[in-house]
């Protein structure tokens, strides 16, 4: 069997050696392993941000891809390590809510507690399970060791509370759930949730905002709303940062006809 692809997501950044040594551990176990770095710029300890980025990204990768996700403020405590098989994908990491967005989208999933020391490095640091537990587990799976042997099936996974879109009369009410590097405010309101209705107006804080098809149809410095590449409604300040100008803590109100 060809080695599966391993995709990494962490909050480690690239200044330190952490990402490189995880890859070194994996290559020592599976020398022909292929990697893609999804991101290592999750804000430190921001599990919710990691869950969002993972959740909107994983379906663009080939089936059988293994996602090695480490945003782990509880490292060394009683929090479990898990391997999740969701649809045709595998996810390795801490059981702290990092896989919330994945299980919300997948009805077919199996969770196994990561307990088999045969999948770990011989010596385990209390502060770097990414290197000593999660990376070798991902490598073993990529090289063909069975998912069924990582540990027992468990029935519960830690899930983060996630803001739900609300309906109130003709209004759809949502919140900002992500700010991208351009300062665009990504909301939890999807195009699908507005299907079959005409958008009458959009308000964010005290602004009424026009709905446009893309950034370039508006003037520089204009605040606009649009559906971004993941089909979530977003608020943007053309060629500038909506987050800096408007803040990311307001309610989004979409009025429908």
Beta strands, then each sheet from edge to edge (+ up, - down):
strand 1: 5-10
strand 2: 34-39
strand 3: 66-70
strand 4: 81-86
strand 5: 89-94
strand 6: 109-113
strand 7: 153-154
strand 8: 166-168
strand 9: 171-179
strand 10: 185-190
strand 11: 199-204
strand 12: 207-211
strand 13: 223-227
strand 14: 232-237
strand 15: 251-256
sheet 1: 2+ 1+ 3+ 5+ 4- 6+ 7-
sheet 2: 8+ 9- 10+ 14- 13+ 12+ 11- 15+
end
